[in-house]
Every structure is written in C-alpha cells, then in structure tokens.
Amino acid sequence: MAKPIQFKPITVDYEADLQRRLEEAPKEHAAALLAAYDVIEAAHQQGLLSVLHGMIASKETILSVLAKYAAEPGSITAIRNLLTSAKLLGELDPELLESLTKVIGRATEQHKQETNPPSLWQLYRRATSEDSRRGLSFMTLILSGLGKSLKN
C-alpha cells in the first residue's frame, strides 16, 4: 500500500521579506526614485504641495460646497449636457471631423481673399455644384432631424 507524502508548507516571514525588498528598492529603482524626488521638489517650489495639503485638510468643506452646487438644477443640466456632448463627440467619425476642419480652414482663407461679396449668380453657381448639393443634403438631414426632435 502507498504511503502518503508528507507536506510541510514553507513558512514565510513577510516582515523580513518586506524589509529586504525595502533595502533593495533604492538600488533597483534609483532612476525612478530620483525622478519622483524631482517631481516632489518642483511641486514644493511651485506651492502645489501646500495647496494639496490645504485641500486634504479642508476636504469636508470642499465636498459640502461641491455637493451644494451639484444639486442645483443648472448644475444638473450642465452635467447632463456635458455627458451628452461627450457621447456626440464619441459618435463622430474622426476622419469626417478632420476633413471638416480642413474645409473650414480653406473656406476661411478663400473668404479673406474676396474683396467684394460674390454676386447672386456666383452664389447660385457655387450652391448648385455637386459638392455643395452633397453638403446641403447633409445639412438638411440634420435640420429635419432637429425639427422632428423639437416636435415631440
């Protein structure tokens, strides 16, 4: 018959292990520690540590003021608008937005070069071009959707 294997777990001295790791940390992480010291020194010289200390010391006052203003209807609406705007920006195609910024830049330059306003005939020709009709189609889709949402 088989004999059971004796199992004796190794005991670990966690405090000694932590002490050993703490003693080795300056050697292993010297560059990171020096960078952290530089950041702390710069924050101290700029007064940021004093500001942070003051904020921690008066956290109850700061939180009560924030809660007071956050409960106002205007603040609630602003937070909802901010979240909706973030959702809208998340749904926009970045390539479309980039091309839109380029188009606006070019149109601004062209507008600056115009010394006199275009004639009605020039505006008509510009508005009836294929690209203008494509843009007008997009804008009318947005306007009709806006009108539909205002009706409800």
Secondary structure, DSSP 8 states (H G I E B T S, - for coil): -------------HHHHHHHHHHHHHHHTHHHHHHHHHHHHHHHHHTHHHHHHHHHHTHHHHHHHHHHHHTSHHHHHHHHHHHHHHHHHHHS-HHHHHHHHHHHHHHHHHHHH-SS---HHHHHHHHTSHHHHHHHHHHHHHHHHHHHHHH-
